[in-house]
Amino acid sequence: MKIIWQIRWFSILLVLTTAVLIGAIVAYGYRRITRFQQVASLRQIRTTGELAIQNELRALVDSISLTAMFPTVKSALQNANGMQVDDVEGEDAALLIQQIFKTSIQYRDYFDQVRLIGTANGGKEVVRVDRKNGEIVVVRGDDLQPKGSRYYFDETMRLGAGEVFLSDIDLNREFGEIEIPHRPMLRIAAPVKDDEGTSIGIVVYNIRFNALVESVLHNDSDAYQYLITNDEGDYLLHPDSDRVFGFELGKRYRLQEDYPSASGLFPTLGGSERKETAPEEIALDKGHHQLVVDKFSLLPGVHPRQIVLGVLATNLIVSDSQTRVIQWATIATGLLVMVSLIVAYLSTNFLTRPLQQITLAARNIRARKSVEMLPVQRDDEIGTLARAFDAMVAEVKQSESDLRSTNHRLLEAIKDLEHFTHLAAHDLREPIRKQLNLLELLREQLPEADEELLIFYVSRIQRCADQMYRMVDDFRRLTRLSGGELTREPINFDQIIDTALHSFEEQLSCRGVEIKRDVFPSGLFGYPSLLEWLYNNLIANALRYVDRDGFEIAFTAEQAEETGWIFGVRNTGSTIPSSQLEEIFKMFRKADTGQEEASGIGLSLCRRIVDKHSGEIFAESGPDFTHLKFTLRKQHDREQNNEQ
């Protein structure tokens, strides 16, 4: 769609939207404001109730865990299980535990029973304190029941030290039968461990669930009521008492049947899958009723038992909104008109801003200034134009970069040409002049010269020719290194050094040179042919400038934290003045050692090879050693083989 049509349609839709919104605010403002406020109130009530239940249960868990660790509790269980000889101590412990249990049940109105159950006699109760008709009673003798067959006993016995068991919320049973009148129970149990960590019994709190809920939720309002279900949707608390615990009484009444939209809370029962990592409360409407409901864990991080808590509103909680609706609607209408004008201005400005950016970019390109970010992400004509400008800017920058690189290479070539002119005018001319003089002397003395003199003249002529050949060959290598394409390959340093040493095998053997070598790394990439030239030159340099036999050449490799690997060739028997440590790598520069055979190109060639690897070359020297070192770029072992 063209930009002009976008502006037109946007203006039309803005006016229509404004008119519709004004009518909707006036017509439905009161209803929606009231509903939203009520839902917000229900959410707060539900969240507060959830936290209250969790905090109360955390306190109970702390209490029962502490009780299970009392030495007196352990002594009573050991005596009941026949594990303790001193019966008197066990009986005293049981009496003390009765007093502790009586105190616990006295200060918590919702406690129905507190029990200590051992493993002997089918898991028979050792100590039991009940609340009956408002009185606290210690159960003794035959009234103590075996509970080893109950599910909560087995599951608690399997727990580790410090863990607790939270039972299902169900109707209490005595001697296997549901009590009448019904008493909904929640059981919290903790294992008691002996000194070896073996479970020898459990401590159990029987909590009247309805009394617990009433004590922590404090529901004294007629505006809302609480609904509680288990994790399958069965009602545990409901305004209609006939609908609770139907799953134990033969007929189930479930939340998702009354409110099908709440099925997402129960994915295992056919409801839609719900993200447990980011739970959200569900707000439901049914007739004139509103319900906010959500599932939560009774003991987060301690036990996975979950229930569903809902708050049901049967009338409006908010009452002051009715008188202020018209005022808010009027204010909202005025604000909406103002917002519409502002949005219209901002939208047109937003649509024209990309054109301004492209115009500014064109001016900056013309003035050779930096170009700001262009709107290349758009899918319209502006985006196409911006991408074209962006591509043009990239090409200009690349062309400038290539031009700078070419200029740099050209300047280097000019410098090399100047040095080569000097070489051709002086250094290459000198060996030729010497050869001509020697040939003239040889011609004059040839008739009467003896064999020794002839050998002397011929060797001097050959020496001059070799010097000139080396100079020409070094320069040829230098020109080859300046151009052409190379391919990076894995570097085998040992193979490269072996090849270089083989070229000088006879000289090294005759002069008794001792060779040493460090352990070289693998997995680096570079130009093996250039590195072979490099090591050849460094070996030749050592042989040329050491004027005695029996010296040492060492091939070094050390790893540095910042620069990566540092390689080098170290020889004894020679030294370089500190003032010349940087000069020796320049074109046609020679160390002041009186060596005429050197061309002055060898170490400059080494520098060019290291430059090809984006590294550095430098020299260290002492009274009796010279160490030429170089680095390769650290990322060579990660570069692609086709990189230049």
SEGU-967639 format. One line per 8 residues: number of its first residue (from 1); their letters; for each residue x negated, y negated, z negated of C-alpha. Coordinates in nm, 2 decimals. Example, Ala and Ser with C-alpha at 12.3 -4.5 7.8 and 13.67 -1.06 7.14 Angstrom:
% residues 2
1> as> -1.23 0.45 -0.78 | -1.37 0.11 -0.71;
This chain:
% residues 644
1> mkiiwqir> 0.00 0.00 0.00 | -0.14 -0.34 0.10 | -0.23 -0.58 -0.18 | 0.04 -0.84 -0.08 | 0.31 -0.58 -0.11 | 0.18 -0.48 -0.45 | 0.21 -0.84 -0.57 | 0.57 -0.87 -0.43;
9> wfsillvl> 0.69 -0.55 -0.57 | 0.53 -0.62 -0.90 | 0.71 -0.96 -0.93 | 1.05 -0.80 -0.84 | 1.01 -0.52 -1.08 | 0.89 -0.76 -1.35 | 1.21 -0.97 -1.33 | 1.43 -0.66 -1.32;
17> ttavliga> 1.26 -0.50 -1.61 | 1.28 -0.81 -1.81 | 1.66 -0.84 -1.76 | 1.72 -0.47 -1.83 | 1.51 -0.48 -2.15 | 1.69 -0.79 -2.28 | 2.02 -0.61 -2.23 | 1.89 -0.29 -2.39;
25> ivaygyrr> 1.76 -0.48 -2.69 | 2.09 -0.66 -2.75 | 2.30 -0.34 -2.70 | 2.09 -0.09 -2.88 | 1.86 -0.29 -3.11 | 2.05 -0.22 -3.43 | 2.08 0.15 -3.37 | 1.72 0.21 -3.28;
33> itrfqqva> 1.57 -0.01 -3.55 | 1.78 0.17 -3.81 | 1.69 0.51 -3.67 | 1.32 0.44 -3.66 | 1.31 0.30 -4.01 | 1.50 0.60 -4.14 | 1.27 0.84 -3.97 | 0.97 0.65 -4.11;
41> slrqirtt> 1.12 0.67 -4.46 | 1.19 1.05 -4.42 | 0.83 1.10 -4.30 | 0.69 0.93 -4.60 | 0.92 1.12 -4.84 | 0.82 1.45 -4.68 | 0.45 1.38 -4.69 | 0.47 1.27 -5.05;
49> gelaiqne> 0.66 1.59 -5.14 | 0.40 1.80 -4.96 | 0.11 1.64 -5.15 | 0.29 1.68 -5.48 | 0.35 2.05 -5.43 | -0.01 2.10 -5.32 | -0.16 1.90 -5.61 | 0.05 2.10 -5.86;
57> lralvdsi> -0.05 2.43 -5.71 | -0.42 2.33 -5.71 | -0.39 2.26 -6.09 | -0.24 2.60 -6.14 | -0.52 2.77 -5.93 | -0.78 2.59 -6.15 | -0.60 2.71 -6.46 | -0.56 3.07 -6.36;
65> sltamfpt> -0.92 3.09 -6.23 | -1.05 2.96 -6.56 | -0.83 3.21 -6.75 | -0.96 3.50 -6.54 | -1.32 3.42 -6.64 | -1.26 3.41 -7.02 | -1.47 3.68 -7.20 | -1.17 3.75 -7.42;
73> vksalqna> -0.96 3.85 -7.11 | -1.23 4.08 -6.99 | -1.26 4.24 -7.34 | -0.89 4.30 -7.36 | -0.88 4.47 -7.02 | -1.18 4.69 -7.09 | -1.01 4.80 -7.41 | -0.69 4.87 -7.23;
81> ngmqvddv> -0.87 5.06 -6.95 | -1.05 5.28 -7.20 | -1.39 5.12 -7.12 | -1.47 4.97 -7.46 | -1.54 5.16 -7.78 | -1.45 4.89 -8.03 | -1.07 4.90 -8.04 | -1.05 4.63 -8.31;
89> egedaall> -1.23 4.38 -8.08 | -0.99 4.47 -7.79 | -0.68 4.42 -8.01 | -0.81 4.09 -8.14 | -0.87 3.98 -7.78 | -0.52 4.08 -7.68 | -0.37 3.87 -7.97 | -0.59 3.57 -7.87;
97> iqqifkts> -0.47 3.60 -7.51 | -0.10 3.61 -7.62 | -0.16 3.28 -7.79 | -0.33 3.13 -7.48 | -0.04 3.25 -7.26 | 0.22 3.12 -7.50 | 0.05 2.77 -7.49 | 0.04 2.78 -7.11;
105> iqyrdyfd> 0.41 2.87 -7.07 | 0.51 2.62 -7.33 | 0.37 2.32 -7.15 | 0.50 2.42 -6.80 | 0.88 2.45 -6.79 | 0.87 2.63 -6.45 | 0.66 2.92 -6.59 | 0.87 3.23 -6.62;
113> qvrligta> 0.60 3.49 -6.70 | 0.23 3.50 -6.77 | 0.08 3.84 -6.75 | -0.25 4.03 -6.78 | -0.24 4.36 -6.60 | -0.50 4.63 -6.62 | -0.58 4.93 -6.40 | -0.49 5.21 -6.64;
121> nggkevvr> -0.15 5.38 -6.65 | -0.05 5.28 -6.30 | -0.15 4.92 -6.35 | 0.04 4.87 -6.67 | 0.08 4.52 -6.82 | -0.16 4.46 -7.11 | -0.03 4.12 -7.22 | 0.30 3.96 -7.11;
129> vdrkngei> 0.47 3.64 -7.23 | 0.82 3.56 -7.10 | 1.05 3.27 -7.11 | 1.40 3.39 -7.19 | 1.70 3.16 -7.25 | 1.46 2.88 -7.32 | 1.26 3.08 -7.57 | 0.90 3.21 -7.54;
137> vvvrgddl> 0.88 3.58 -7.60 | 0.58 3.81 -7.63 | 0.67 4.15 -7.47 | 0.53 4.45 -7.65 | 0.53 4.83 -7.64 | 0.76 5.01 -7.40 | 0.88 4.69 -7.25 | 0.55 4.64 -7.08;
145> qpkgsryy> 0.59 4.77 -6.72 | 0.35 4.93 -6.47 | 0.29 4.69 -6.17 | 0.02 4.89 -5.99 | 0.26 4.96 -5.70 | 0.35 4.60 -5.64 | 0.19 4.44 -5.33 | 0.04 4.14 -5.52;
153> fdetmrlg> -0.15 4.38 -5.75 | -0.33 4.56 -5.47 | -0.41 4.25 -5.28 | -0.54 4.06 -5.58 | -0.76 4.35 -5.69 | -0.94 4.33 -5.35 | -1.03 3.96 -5.39 | -1.37 3.84 -5.48;
161> agevflsd> -1.47 3.64 -5.79 | -1.32 3.29 -5.79 | -1.05 3.38 -5.52 | -0.68 3.37 -5.59 | -0.37 3.53 -5.44 | -0.06 3.35 -5.35 | 0.25 3.57 -5.31 | 0.55 3.53 -5.09;
169> idlnrefg> 0.83 3.33 -5.24 | 1.09 3.60 -5.32 | 1.35 3.70 -5.57 | 1.22 3.84 -5.90 | 1.25 4.22 -5.96 | 1.26 4.41 -6.29 | 1.21 4.78 -6.27 | 1.23 4.76 -5.89;
177> eieiphrp> 1.57 4.59 -5.88 | 1.65 4.23 -5.78 | 1.75 4.04 -6.10 | 2.10 3.88 -6.13 | 2.13 3.59 -6.15 | 1.87 3.55 -5.88 | 1.54 3.39 -5.98 | 1.31 3.29 -5.69;
185> mlriaapv> 0.95 3.35 -5.79 | 0.61 3.24 -5.66 | 0.32 3.45 -5.81 | -0.03 3.32 -5.84 | -0.28 3.59 -5.93 | -0.66 3.60 -5.99 | -0.88 3.91 -6.03 | -1.08 3.97 -6.35;
193> kddegtsi> -1.43 4.11 -6.29 | -1.66 4.30 -6.52 | -2.03 4.23 -6.55 | -2.10 4.44 -6.24 | -1.85 4.24 -6.03 | -1.58 4.52 -6.02 | -1.21 4.42 -6.06 | -1.08 4.56 -6.38;
201> givvynir> -0.74 4.38 -6.38 | -0.55 4.07 -6.28 | -0.40 3.76 -6.44 | -0.06 3.67 -6.29 | 0.15 3.35 -6.32 | 0.52 3.40 -6.24 | 0.66 3.06 -6.14 | 1.03 2.98 -6.10;
209> fnalvesv> 1.01 2.83 -5.75 | 1.32 2.61 -5.78 | 1.21 2.47 -6.12 | 0.86 2.40 -5.97 | 1.02 2.21 -5.68 | 1.25 2.01 -5.90 | 0.97 1.91 -6.14 | 0.73 1.78 -5.86;
217> lhndsday> 0.98 1.64 -5.61 | 1.21 1.45 -5.85 | 1.50 1.44 -5.60 | 1.76 1.21 -5.77 | 1.88 1.03 -5.45 | 2.20 1.09 -5.27 | 2.05 0.96 -4.94 | 1.85 1.27 -4.86;
225> qylitnde> 1.80 1.64 -4.95 | 1.51 1.88 -4.93 | 1.50 2.19 -4.71 | 1.23 2.46 -4.77 | 1.17 2.77 -4.56 | 0.91 3.04 -4.55 | 0.67 3.07 -4.25 | 0.94 3.26 -4.06;
233> gdyllhpd> 1.21 3.00 -4.11 | 1.42 3.17 -4.38 | 1.57 2.92 -4.62 | 1.42 2.91 -4.97 | 1.58 2.58 -5.07 | 1.90 2.45 -4.91 | 2.19 2.23 -5.02 | 2.42 2.53 -4.97;
241> sdrvfgfe> 2.29 2.79 -5.22 | 2.46 3.07 -5.03 | 2.21 3.03 -4.75 | 1.89 3.08 -4.95 | 1.70 3.41 -4.96 | 1.93 3.57 -4.71 | 1.64 3.78 -4.58 | 1.64 3.97 -4.91;
249> lgkryrlq> 2.02 3.98 -4.96 | 2.11 4.13 -4.62 | 2.19 3.83 -4.40 | 1.93 3.59 -4.27 | 1.98 3.21 -4.25 | 1.70 3.04 -4.06 | 1.61 2.68 -3.98 | 1.55 2.75 -3.61;
257> edypsasg> 1.90 2.88 -3.58 | 2.05 2.56 -3.72 | 1.79 2.33 -3.54 | 1.67 2.51 -3.22 | 1.43 2.22 -3.16 | 1.23 2.33 -3.46 | 1.14 2.66 -3.30 | 0.79 2.52 -3.22;
265> lfptlggs> 0.71 2.56 -3.59 | 0.74 2.93 -3.55 | 0.54 3.04 -3.24 | 0.51 3.40 -3.35 | 0.89 3.42 -3.35 | 0.94 3.31 -2.99 | 0.89 2.94 -3.04 | 0.67 2.73 -2.81;
273> erketape> 0.30 2.73 -2.90 | 0.20 2.45 -3.14 | -0.14 2.29 -3.18 | -0.24 2.37 -3.54 | -0.55 2.15 -3.52 | -0.34 1.83 -3.49 | 0.00 1.89 -3.65 | 0.28 1.65 -3.61;
281> eialdkgh> 0.60 1.62 -3.80 | 0.92 1.70 -3.60 | 1.20 1.45 -3.62 | 1.54 1.60 -3.53 | 1.89 1.46 -3.48 | 2.21 1.67 -3.52 | 2.53 1.47 -3.53 | 2.50 1.20 -3.79;
289> hqlvvdkf> 2.21 1.39 -3.97 | 1.84 1.33 -3.93 | 1.58 1.58 -4.03 | 1.20 1.54 -4.05 | 1.03 1.88 -4.09 | 0.68 2.02 -4.07 | 0.48 2.33 -4.18 | 0.20 2.30 -4.42;
297> sllpgvhp> -0.04 2.52 -4.62 | 0.04 2.55 -4.99 | -0.34 2.57 -5.08 | -0.54 2.42 -4.79 | -0.89 2.57 -4.78 | -0.80 2.83 -5.05 | -0.51 3.04 -4.93 | -0.34 3.06 -4.59;
305> rqivlgvl> 0.01 3.09 -4.73 | 0.24 2.83 -4.55 | 0.59 2.70 -4.60 | 0.81 2.45 -4.41 | 0.93 2.14 -4.59 | 1.20 1.92 -4.45 | 1.38 1.61 -4.56 | 1.75 1.59 -4.44;
313> atnlivsd> 1.92 1.24 -4.44 | 2.30 1.24 -4.44 | 2.34 0.86 -4.44 | 2.13 0.56 -4.36 | 1.85 0.49 -4.60 | 1.79 0.14 -4.48 | 2.06 -0.12 -4.56 | 1.91 -0.46 -4.50;
321> sqtrviqw> 1.85 -0.42 -4.12 | 2.21 -0.48 -4.02 | 2.21 -0.85 -4.11 | 1.88 -0.91 -3.94 | 1.93 -0.73 -3.61 | 2.07 -1.03 -3.42 | 1.78 -1.25 -3.55 | 1.53 -0.99 -3.43;
329> atiatgll> 1.70 -0.95 -3.10 | 1.70 -1.32 -3.04 | 1.33 -1.35 -3.13 | 1.25 -1.04 -2.92 | 1.43 -1.18 -2.62 | 1.23 -1.51 -2.64 | 0.91 -1.32 -2.69 | 0.99 -1.09 -2.40;
337> vmvsliva> 1.04 -1.39 -2.16 | 0.70 -1.53 -2.28 | 0.53 -1.20 -2.24 | 0.68 -1.16 -1.89 | 0.53 -1.49 -1.79 | 0.20 -1.40 -1.94 | 0.20 -1.06 -1.78 | 0.29 -1.21 -1.44;
345> ylstnflt> -0.01 -1.45 -1.47 | -0.25 -1.18 -1.59 | -0.13 -0.93 -1.33 | -0.18 -1.17 -1.04 | -0.52 -1.27 -1.18 | -0.60 -0.90 -1.22 | -0.51 -0.83 -0.86 | -0.71 -1.12 -0.72;
353> rplqqitl> -1.02 -1.07 -0.94 | -1.16 -0.79 -0.72 | -1.15 -1.03 -0.42 | -1.34 -1.29 -0.63 | -1.60 -1.02 -0.73 | -1.66 -0.93 -0.36 | -1.68 -1.30 -0.26 | -1.93 -1.36 -0.54;
361> aarnirar> -2.13 -1.05 -0.43 | -2.15 -1.17 -0.08 | -2.28 -1.51 -0.20 | -2.54 -1.34 -0.42 | -2.66 -1.12 -0.14 | -2.70 -1.42 0.08 | -2.89 -1.60 -0.20 | -3.09 -1.28 -0.28;
369> ksvemlpv> -2.96 -1.27 -0.64 | -2.84 -0.98 -0.84 | -2.50 -0.84 -0.76 | -2.24 -0.78 -1.03 | -2.04 -0.45 -1.05 | -1.79 -0.41 -0.77 | -1.44 -0.25 -0.80 | -1.54 0.06 -0.60;
377> qrddeigt> -1.30 0.28 -0.80 | -0.99 0.13 -0.64 | -0.80 0.33 -0.37 | -0.67 0.03 -0.17 | -0.83 -0.20 0.09 | -1.02 -0.39 -0.18 | -1.18 -0.06 -0.30 | -1.28 0.02 0.06;
385> larafdam> -1.44 -0.33 0.10 | -1.61 -0.30 -0.23 | -1.76 0.04 -0.15 | -1.89 -0.10 0.18 | -2.05 -0.39 0.00 | -2.19 -0.16 -0.26 | -2.34 0.06 0.01 | -2.49 -0.24 0.18;
393> vaevkqse> -2.64 -0.37 -0.14 | -2.79 -0.02 -0.21 | -2.94 -0.01 0.15 | -3.09 -0.36 0.10 | -3.24 -0.27 -0.23 | -3.38 0.05 -0.08 | -3.52 -0.14 0.22 | -3.68 -0.39 -0.02;
401> sdlrstnh> -3.83 -0.10 -0.22 | -3.96 0.07 0.09 | -4.11 -0.26 0.21 | -4.28 -0.31 -0.12 | -4.42 0.04 -0.11 | -4.53 0.00 0.25 | -4.70 -0.34 0.16 | -4.88 -0.17 -0.13;
409> rlleaikd> -5.01 0.11 0.09 | -5.10 -0.15 0.36 | -5.30 -0.35 0.10 | -5.48 -0.03 -0.01 | -5.55 0.06 0.35 | -5.70 -0.29 0.41 | -5.92 -0.25 0.10 | -6.03 0.09 0.22;
417> lehfthla> -6.09 -0.06 0.57 | -6.31 -0.33 0.42 | -6.51 -0.08 0.23 | -6.54 0.14 0.53 | -6.66 -0.15 0.73 | -6.93 -0.20 0.47 | -7.01 0.17 0.49 | -7.03 0.17 0.86;
425> ahdlrepi> -7.24 -0.15 0.86 | -7.48 -0.04 0.59 | -7.45 0.30 0.43 | -7.39 0.50 0.75 | -7.65 0.30 0.93 | -7.92 0.36 0.67 | -7.94 0.75 0.72 | -7.94 0.70 1.10;
433> rkqlnlle> -8.23 0.45 1.07 | -8.43 0.69 0.85 | -8.37 0.97 1.10 | -8.49 0.75 1.39 | -8.81 0.65 1.20 | -8.88 1.01 1.11 | -8.82 1.12 1.46 | -9.07 0.85 1.59;
441> llreqlpe> -9.33 0.97 1.34 | -9.27 1.33 1.44 | -9.30 1.24 1.81 | -9.63 1.06 1.76 | -9.79 1.33 1.54 | -9.63 1.63 1.71 | -9.94 1.73 1.92 | -10.17 1.74 1.62;
449> adeellif> -9.93 1.80 1.33 | -9.96 2.11 1.12 | -9.67 2.34 1.02 | -9.64 2.20 0.67 | -9.60 1.84 0.79 | -9.35 1.95 1.05 | -9.14 2.12 0.78 | -9.16 1.81 0.57;
457> yvsriqrc> -9.03 1.58 0.85 | -8.76 1.82 0.96 | -8.64 1.86 0.60 | -8.62 1.48 0.55 | -8.43 1.45 0.88 | -8.19 1.73 0.77 | -8.14 1.56 0.43 | -8.04 1.23 0.60;
465> adqmyrmv> -7.81 1.41 0.83 | -7.65 1.60 0.54 | -7.60 1.27 0.36 | -7.43 1.11 0.65 | -7.22 1.43 0.71 | -7.10 1.42 0.35 | -7.01 1.06 0.37 | -6.82 1.11 0.69;
473> ddfrrltr> -6.65 1.42 0.55 | -6.55 1.24 0.22 | -6.40 0.96 0.42 | -6.21 1.20 0.64 | -6.07 1.36 0.33 | -5.97 1.02 0.20 | -5.78 0.93 0.51 | -5.60 1.27 0.51;
481> lsggeltr> -5.50 1.21 0.15 | -5.35 0.87 0.23 | -5.08 1.01 0.45 | -4.89 1.32 0.54 | -4.64 1.52 0.35 | -4.71 1.77 0.07 | -4.50 2.02 -0.10 | -4.52 2.09 -0.48;
489> epinfdqi> -4.60 2.44 -0.57 | -4.66 2.63 -0.90 | -5.02 2.55 -1.02 | -5.25 2.84 -1.10 | -5.54 2.66 -1.26 | -5.76 2.97 -1.30 | -5.73 3.06 -0.93 | -5.81 2.70 -0.83;
497> idtalhsf> -6.12 2.68 -1.06 | -6.24 3.03 -0.94 | -6.22 2.91 -0.58 | -6.41 2.59 -0.66 | -6.68 2.78 -0.85 | -6.72 3.02 -0.56 | -6.82 2.73 -0.34 | -7.11 2.65 -0.57;
505> eeqlscrg> -7.19 3.00 -0.67 | -7.55 2.99 -0.54 | -7.64 2.65 -0.69 | -7.49 2.74 -1.03 | -7.68 3.07 -1.04 | -8.01 2.92 -0.94 | -7.99 2.64 -1.19 | -7.87 2.87 -1.47;
513> veikrdvf> -7.55 2.68 -1.54 | -7.34 2.81 -1.83 | -6.96 2.81 -1.75 | -6.70 2.77 -2.02 | -6.32 2.75 -1.97 | -6.02 2.68 -2.19 | -5.68 2.85 -2.17 | -5.48 2.67 -1.91;
521> psglfgyp> -5.09 2.64 -1.91 | -4.86 2.80 -1.66 | -4.53 2.67 -1.52 | -4.66 2.33 -1.40 | -4.59 2.21 -1.04 | -4.83 2.01 -0.82 | -5.04 2.02 -0.51 | -5.29 2.31 -0.54;
529> sllewlyn> -5.49 2.21 -0.23 | -5.55 1.86 -0.37 | -5.64 2.00 -0.71 | -5.89 2.23 -0.54 | -6.06 1.92 -0.38 | -6.05 1.75 -0.72 | -6.23 2.03 -0.90 | -6.48 2.07 -0.61;
537> nlianalr> -6.57 1.70 -0.64 | -6.60 1.72 -1.02 | -6.83 2.02 -1.00 | -7.04 1.86 -0.73 | -7.06 1.54 -0.93 | -7.19 1.74 -1.23 | -7.45 1.93 -1.02 | -7.56 1.60 -0.85;
545> yvdrdgfe> -7.62 1.39 -1.16 | -7.77 1.65 -1.40 | -8.15 1.65 -1.33 | -8.23 1.97 -1.53 | -8.14 2.33 -1.53 | -7.97 2.54 -1.79 | -7.69 2.29 -1.87 | -7.33 2.36 -1.94;
553> iaftaeqa> -7.01 2.29 -1.74 | -6.68 2.33 -1.93 | -6.33 2.33 -1.78 | -6.11 2.18 -2.05 | -5.73 2.18 -2.12 | -5.57 2.02 -2.42 | -5.21 1.93 -2.50 | -5.12 1.58 -2.62;
561> eetgwifg> -4.78 1.49 -2.77 | -4.73 1.17 -2.56 | -4.90 1.24 -2.23 | -4.86 1.62 -2.21 | -5.16 1.82 -2.09 | -5.50 1.66 -2.04 | -5.74 1.85 -1.81 | -6.11 1.78 -1.74;
569> vrntgsti> -6.46 1.89 -1.65 | -6.73 1.83 -1.91 | -7.10 1.87 -1.84 | -7.41 1.83 -2.05 | -7.73 1.68 -1.93 | -7.60 1.35 -1.80 | -7.46 1.02 -1.92 | -7.27 0.72 -1.78;
577> pssqleei> -7.33 0.37 -1.92 | -7.01 0.25 -2.10 | -7.00 -0.06 -1.87 | -6.95 0.18 -1.57 | -6.69 0.42 -1.71 | -6.41 0.24 -1.51 | -6.62 0.13 -1.21 | -6.72 0.48 -1.10;
585> fkmfrkad> -6.36 0.55 -0.98 | -6.36 0.26 -0.74 | -6.43 0.31 -0.36 | -6.80 0.34 -0.27 | -6.92 0.28 -0.63 | -7.21 0.50 -0.75 | -7.36 0.54 -1.10 | -7.70 0.39 -1.15;
593> tgqeeasg> -7.89 0.72 -1.14 | -8.09 0.68 -0.82 | -7.90 0.95 -0.64 | -7.90 0.85 -0.27 | -7.71 1.16 -0.15 | -7.39 1.04 -0.31 | -7.14 0.87 -0.08 | -6.95 0.67 -0.34;
601> iglslcrr> -6.62 0.82 -0.23 | -6.60 1.14 -0.43 | -6.46 1.00 -0.76 | -6.24 0.76 -0.57 | -6.10 1.06 -0.39 | -6.04 1.22 -0.73 | -5.85 0.91 -0.84 | -5.63 0.93 -0.53;
609> ivdkhsge> -5.55 1.30 -0.60 | -5.45 1.22 -0.96 | -5.24 0.92 -0.83 | -5.06 1.17 -0.60 | -4.96 1.36 -0.92 | -4.85 1.03 -1.10 | -5.13 1.08 -1.35 | -5.43 0.90 -1.48;
617> ifaesgpd> -5.81 0.97 -1.45 | -6.07 0.84 -1.69 | -6.42 0.92 -1.81 | -6.59 0.97 -2.15 | -6.96 0.99 -2.20 | -7.22 1.02 -2.47 | -7.60 1.05 -2.50 | -7.61 1.40 -2.34;
625> fthlkftl> -7.26 1.46 -2.19 | -7.01 1.34 -1.94 | -6.65 1.43 -1.96 | -6.42 1.34 -1.66 | -6.05 1.38 -1.77 | -5.72 1.35 -1.59 | -5.35 1.40 -1.66 | -5.05 1.52 -1.46;
633> rkqhdreq> -4.70 1.38 -1.50 | -4.52 1.57 -1.78 | -4.21 1.65 -1.58 | -4.40 1.83 -1.30 | -4.28 2.16 -1.44 | -3.92 2.05 -1.39 | -3.95 1.89 -1.04 | -3.80 2.04 -0.73;
641> nneq> -4.04 2.20 -0.49 | -3.93 1.97 -0.21 | -4.01 1.65 -0.40 | -4.29 1.44 -0.26;
